[in-house]
């Protein structure tokens, strides 16, 4: 798989929560470092996602926001 996105993080699926139309998938890329993605249920099924299987979290964004407490 080749993508133009440079921010690709290989990891393991640790959780899958299917909703009515959207599935939330958690991918752990390092101990304690987890990305959560919201994808369509159809995409989750087509990808064959399952807890314990390898996956790649791909981040492609034109903006990144930073916040601090208080």
ABEGO torsion letter per residue (X at the ends): XBBABABBBBBBBABBBBBAABBBBBBBABBGBBBBBBBBAAAAAAAGBBBGBBBBBBBBBABBBBBBBX
